[in-house]
């Protein structure tokens, strides 16, 4: 099953995804896309690490998500990707604008062939005001298009607010 868990900052989306992964009864591999480049991000990463069960595997990959999914997906395994908007940010910050197109297409094109369960976590950024800067507007647009394309491919899509999941598509939790 492919699942997409959306929500704003501190909405409970990661906690929900971790619970779903844990409840799956499968071997879990946590795929982290962040690049902790400052003290605040290091603290956020530490909180996530402390919350995860010690037996979960960990793969840290900021750019080549499709490759990591192919290498780690398997029957009897749950991959938890946290988070897609950090992955998107990493791609937008590269000097090669075609890299985003290539990596997004590789991700979307390869999903149907992946065995096991995959849970994606992502920030919903399209509910606020339109940002002033060109890069920020591109980020919001790219995130929205990515979420739409993933939602089409996922069997379950959940929007999380204040720790409460709202099913947008698929079976109840």
C-alpha positions as CSV (number, residue, x, y, z in Angstrom):
1,X,0.0,0.0,0.0
2,X,1.2,3.5,-0.8
3,X,0.1,6.2,1.7
4,X,0.5,9.9,1.8
5,X,0.3,11.8,5.1
6,X,0.0,15.5,4.7
7,X,-0.3,18.3,7.2
8,X,1.2,21.6,8.4
9,X,4.1,22.1,10.7
10,X,3.6,20.3,14.0
11,X,0.3,18.8,12.8
12,X,1.1,15.3,14.0
13,X,1.8,13.9,10.5
14,X,5.2,12.3,11.4
15,X,3.8,10.8,14.6
16,X,0.9,9.3,12.7
17,X,3.2,7.9,10.0
18,X,5.5,6.4,12.6
19,X,2.4,4.8,14.3
20,X,1.2,3.4,11.0
21,X,4.7,2.0,10.3
22,X,4.9,0.5,13.7
23,X,1.4,-1.0,13.6
24,X,2.1,-2.5,10.2
25,X,4.0,-5.4,11.8
26,X,6.6,-5.2,9.0
27,X,10.3,-4.5,9.2
28,X,10.6,-0.7,9.0
29,X,13.2,1.4,7.3
30,X,13.0,5.2,7.9
31,X,14.2,7.2,5.0
32,X,15.2,10.7,6.1
33,X,15.6,13.4,3.5
34,X,16.7,16.2,5.8
35,X,20.1,17.7,5.8
36,X,20.7,19.0,9.3
37,X,22.9,22.0,8.5
38,X,22.3,24.0,11.6
39,X,21.6,23.6,15.3
40,X,17.9,23.9,15.1
41,X,17.6,21.2,12.4
42,X,20.0,19.0,14.4
43,X,17.5,19.3,17.4
44,X,14.6,18.4,15.1
45,X,16.5,15.3,13.9
46,X,17.4,14.3,17.4
47,X,13.7,14.4,18.5
48,X,12.7,12.2,15.5
49,X,15.6,9.8,16.3
50,X,14.6,9.5,20.0
51,X,11.0,8.7,19.0
52,X,11.8,5.9,16.6
53,X,12.2,2.3,17.7
54,X,15.8,1.2,17.9
55,X,15.1,-1.8,15.6
56,X,14.1,0.4,12.6
57,X,16.6,0.8,9.8
58,X,17.7,4.2,8.7
59,X,18.7,5.5,5.3
60,X,19.6,9.2,5.0
61,X,19.3,10.5,1.4
62,X,18.6,14.1,0.5
63,X,18.2,13.8,-3.3
64,X,18.0,10.3,-4.9
65,X,14.8,9.2,-3.3
66,X,13.6,7.0,-6.2
67,X,16.9,5.0,-6.1
68,X,16.7,4.5,-2.3
69,X,13.1,3.3,-2.6
70,X,14.1,0.8,-5.3
71,X,17.0,-0.5,-3.2
72,X,15.1,-0.9,0.0
73,X,11.5,-1.8,-0.9
74,X,10.5,-5.4,-0.4
75,X,7.7,-7.7,0.6
76,X,7.4,-7.7,4.4
77,X,8.9,-4.2,4.6
78,X,7.5,-0.8,5.3
79,X,9.4,2.3,4.1
80,X,8.6,5.6,5.9
81,X,9.8,8.6,3.9
82,X,10.0,11.8,6.0
83,X,9.7,14.2,4.4
84,X,8.9,15.0,0.8
85,X,9.0,18.8,1.1
86,X,12.5,18.7,2.6
87,X,13.5,16.5,-0.4
88,X,11.9,19.0,-2.7
89,X,13.8,21.8,-1.1
90,X,17.1,19.9,-1.5
91,X,16.4,19.6,-5.2
92,X,15.4,23.2,-5.6
93,X,18.6,24.3,-4.1
94,X,20.8,22.4,-6.6
95,X,22.4,24.3,-9.4
96,X,20.8,22.0,-12.0
97,X,17.0,22.8,-12.4
98,X,16.6,19.6,-14.5
99,X,17.6,17.5,-11.6
100,X,14.2,18.2,-9.9
101,X,12.3,17.1,-13.0
102,X,14.4,14.0,-13.4
103,X,14.1,12.9,-9.7
104,X,10.4,13.7,-9.5
105,X,9.7,11.6,-12.6
106,X,11.9,8.8,-11.4
107,X,9.9,8.7,-8.1
108,X,6.4,8.9,-9.7
109,X,7.2,6.5,-12.5
110,X,8.6,3.8,-10.2
111,X,6.0,3.7,-7.5
112,X,3.7,1.2,-9.1
113,X,6.5,-1.4,-9.3
114,X,7.7,-1.2,-5.6
115,X,6.8,-4.1,-3.3
116,X,5.8,-3.7,0.3
117,X,4.3,-0.7,2.0
118,X,5.5,2.9,1.6
119,X,4.4,5.8,3.8
120,X,5.2,9.3,2.6
121,X,5.1,12.3,4.9
122,X,4.9,15.9,3.5
123,X,4.1,19.4,4.5
124,X,0.9,20.9,3.0
125,X,2.1,24.4,2.1
126,X,-0.7,25.6,-0.2
127,X,-3.1,26.7,2.4
128,X,-1.5,30.1,3.2
129,X,-0.9,33.3,1.4
130,X,1.0,33.4,-1.8
131,X,4.7,33.9,-1.0
132,X,6.5,37.0,-2.3
133,X,9.7,35.5,-3.6
134,X,10.2,33.6,-6.8
135,X,11.9,30.6,-5.2
136,X,9.3,30.3,-2.5
137,X,6.4,30.5,-5.0
138,X,8.1,27.8,-7.1
139,X,8.5,25.7,-3.9
140,X,4.8,26.0,-3.1
141,X,3.8,25.2,-6.8
142,X,6.2,22.2,-7.0
143,X,5.0,20.8,-3.6
144,X,1.3,21.1,-4.7
145,X,2.0,19.4,-8.1
146,X,3.9,16.6,-6.3
147,X,1.2,16.1,-3.8
148,X,-1.5,15.9,-6.5
149,X,0.5,13.4,-8.5
150,X,1.3,11.2,-5.4
151,X,-2.3,11.4,-4.2
152,X,-3.4,9.9,-7.6
153,X,-1.0,7.0,-7.1
154,X,-1.6,6.3,-3.3
155,X,-4.3,4.0,-1.9
156,X,-4.6,6.2,1.2
157,X,-4.2,9.9,1.6
158,X,-4.5,11.5,5.1
159,X,-4.6,15.2,6.1
160,X,-3.5,15.7,9.7
161,X,-4.5,18.8,11.7
162,X,-3.9,19.2,15.5
163,X,-2.9,15.5,15.7
164,X,-6.2,14.4,14.2
165,X,-6.2,12.4,10.9
166,X,-8.8,13.1,8.2
167,X,-9.0,10.5,5.5
168,X,-9.1,12.1,2.1
169,X,-8.8,8.9,0.2
170,X,-8.8,5.2,0.9
171,X,-9.6,3.0,3.9
172,X,-10.1,4.2,7.5
173,X,-7.3,4.1,10.0
